[in-house]
């Protein structure tokens, strides 16, 4: 079977839109966010009680901006890719807020419906990450931090990713307890654990499927700038 051409530049906006809508979808299900976005989502839940403009999207790029500043402190130098990654984070935040509005009418009055939205959000998130793996354009800060730390210290990237996920999960739990009371899990629920267990597997399956049907190529010679 002859593979169809899929341009890497197209994978970036598709992945960005898909991952933003998946975040809004899982938030709507309220069964647990991805451990990576949980800290930002919990900040949104708390701060928006006092500042209504502090939406999920605003919290997302604010938190990622702090991550990039922390990365800058660790690396002790600033790269253009850091700024581009923050621009990606802002785009993500804007799309998340748009998606939240678009999906606001979804019914969530029964558990089966919430499970459906959670499943769609989780699967689409894995597909989005797979698309990001097939583009050279700057990822969000979450992925950038993992890549940069792995490169600087010579650590294996999957170990850095695992450590980062565990730190994010712990931070989410701590923030939930601090903001909403002991043993109150807001944003970090059983759905978060399921995501942690199956996200890597789903991403791998989507990678296999995409590479089976498509040949990824650059449309323009921009990769050297990233």
Order of alpha helices (4+ residues) and beta strands (2+ residues): beta-alpha-alpha-alpha-alpha-alpha-alpha-alpha-alpha-beta
